[in-house]
Amino acid sequence: MTVRVVIAEDQAAVRAGFRSLLERGDDIDVVGEAANGEEATGLARQLLPDVILMDIRMPVLDGIEATRRIVADPELENVRVVVLTTFEIDEYVFAALESGASGFLVKDIEPEDLRDAVRLVAHGQALLAPAITRRVIEAFVTRRPAIRTDSRRVDLLTDREREVVGLVADGLSNAEIAERLFISPLTAKTHVSRASMKLGARDRAQLVVIAYQTGLAAMRP
């Protein structure tokens, strides 16, 4: 499977650098480039890429709003957005994750790690170690009021699903959840999928966000 990528970044030199790094992978094809969020949204609808690498700070339309529009479009349900940031803990990263981004990458990521991350997202998996996403989310949730998801959605979860969501937020993979709860990896995956569906989480990164918003994740000091 060839992974089709769109790069949304306002600096042409940065876009060229990412294109060069990505296309060194035989299974990755950069199908489009955008200089702002409005162009990125248009290319998403026109090209239906697997992954969009989205800078946050862009003119005309920023990456957060562009992500929100892409995620909200039912025709783009298979398009995954990965946010690009200069620092690992960026003040806008949490807002991007809230908007539906599948994760984030720092711009100085190693080339092979970049390619691996794009492949991972394209195959519907968690972009980066959940513990890293958790650390970023934790940093921001402690500084701002929780935006609660519909409590009726939370009420739909079984006790086991609540437990599993908490473990996802704690950084455990499906295999580690299975080991912790003495269940099979397939059963763990099923619990994660059902909980995601009930909570309206598009992917694992968003499930972690919702876990913190709803109190399903235990905050650490």
ChimeraX attribute file (.defattr): number of C-alpha atoms within 10 A of each C-alpha:
attribute: neighborCount
match mode: 1-to-1
recipient: residues
	/A:1	8
	/A:2	12
	/A:3	21
	/A:4	21
	/A:5	28
	/A:6	25
	/A:7	26
	/A:8	30
	/A:9	27
	/A:10	19
	/A:11	13
	/A:12	12
	/A:13	10
	/A:14	14
	/A:15	18
	/A:16	14
	/A:17	10
	/A:18	18
	/A:19	20
	/A:20	13
	/A:21	15
	/A:22	21
	/A:23	14
	/A:24	13
	/A:25	16
	/A:26	9
	/A:27	13
	/A:28	19
	/A:29	17
	/A:30	18
	/A:31	15
	/A:32	19
	/A:33	21
	/A:34	25
	/A:35	19
	/A:36	24
	/A:37	27
	/A:38	20
	/A:39	16
	/A:40	27
	/A:41	23
	/A:42	14
	/A:43	20
	/A:44	24
	/A:45	14
	/A:46	10
	/A:47	14
	/A:48	20
	/A:49	23
	/A:50	23
	/A:51	24
	/A:52	31
	/A:53	25
	/A:54	30
	/A:55	27
	/A:56	26
	/A:57	17
	/A:58	20
	/A:59	13
	/A:60	11
	/A:61	17
	/A:62	18
	/A:63	31
	/A:64	25
	/A:65	17
	/A:66	26
	/A:67	27
	/A:68	19
	/A:69	16
	/A:70	24
	/A:71	20
	/A:72	13
	/A:73	12
	/A:74	8
	/A:75	12
	/A:76	17
	/A:77	13
	/A:78	15
	/A:79	23
	/A:80	29
	/A:81	32
	/A:82	25
	/A:83	25
	/A:84	26
	/A:85	20
	/A:86	13
	/A:87	12
	/A:88	16
	/A:89	18
	/A:90	16
	/A:91	13
	/A:92	16
	/A:93	25
	/A:94	23
	/A:95	16
	/A:96	24
	/A:97	27
	/A:98	22
	/A:99	21
	/A:100	26
	/A:101	28
	/A:102	28
	/A:103	27
	/A:104	27
	/A:105	23
	/A:106	15
	/A:107	16
	/A:108	11
	/A:109	13
	/A:110	11
	/A:111	15
	/A:112	13
	/A:113	11
	/A:114	18
	/A:115	20
	/A:116	16
	/A:117	20
	/A:118	25
	/A:119	22
	/A:120	15
	/A:121	22
	/A:122	24
	/A:123	14
	/A:124	16
	/A:125	14
	/A:126	19
	/A:127	23
	/A:128	18
	/A:129	13
	/A:130	20
	/A:131	16
	/A:132	16
	/A:133	28
	/A:134	20
	/A:135	16
	/A:136	19
	/A:137	23
	/A:138	21
	/A:139	13
	/A:140	18
	/A:141	16
	/A:142	13
	/A:143	8
	/A:144	8
	/A:145	9
	/A:146	14
	/A:147	13
	/A:148	12
	/A:149	14
	/A:150	11
	/A:151	10
	/A:152	10
	/A:153	13
	/A:154	19
	/A:155	12
	/A:156	13
	/A:157	18
	/A:158	13
	/A:159	9
	/A:160	13
	/A:161	21
	/A:162	20
	/A:163	16
	/A:164	25
	/A:165	25
	/A:166	20
	/A:167	23
	/A:168	24
	/A:169	29
	/A:170	21
	/A:171	18
	/A:172	18
	/A:173	19
	/A:174	21
	/A:175	15
	/A:176	15
	/A:177	23
	/A:178	18
	/A:179	13
	/A:180	12
	/A:181	14
	/A:182	10
	/A:183	12
	/A:184	14
	/A:185	17
	/A:186	12
	/A:187	14
	/A:188	23
	/A:189	17
	/A:190	14
	/A:191	21
	/A:192	23
	/A:193	18
	/A:194	16
	/A:195	23
	/A:196	21
	/A:197	14
	/A:198	16
	/A:199	22
	/A:200	15
	/A:201	19
	/A:202	19
	/A:203	22
	/A:204	24
	/A:205	28
	/A:206	23
	/A:207	27
	/A:208	29
	/A:209	24
	/A:210	26
	/A:211	26
	/A:212	23
	/A:213	18
	/A:214	15
	/A:215	13
	/A:216	18
	/A:217	23
	/A:218	13
	/A:219	12
	/A:220	8
	/A:221	5
